[in-house]
Amino acid sequence: MHIIHAIKRFVKATIPPLFFLLLTAYFVKNTFDGDHGLKSYHIQQEQMIRAQQSQQDAISEQAAWERRVKGLKENALDADLLDERTRVMLSYSNQEEIVIPYKKNEHLY
């Protein structure tokens, strides 16, 4: 009779603390490894940094294209600059012009 009573007392004394210890361990593990844990937070922060960098790249590219498009408007074109650029791209020159060849990597612009 004393053995059964001792076993019941042992079970009552160990099961509740063991249950709460396991419950605490579960929450601690999920704090680090869970869907909303510290590792996920770190990954989300890295993704946010990459997304912000991509956004900045897209804004810069958009601004560059806007400058190019504004330069194509009729009142924004400089006739001399357009003529010069056309001659360079088409490798065209007049007989009176002096042509100075540049090496492949030594362009003026």
Secondary structure, DSSP 8 states (H G I E B T S, - for coil): -HHHHHHHHHHHHHHHHHHHHHHHHHHHHHHHHSTTSHHHHHHHHHHHHHHHHHHHHHHHHHHHHHHHHHHTSGGG--HHHHHHHHHHHHT---TTS------TT----
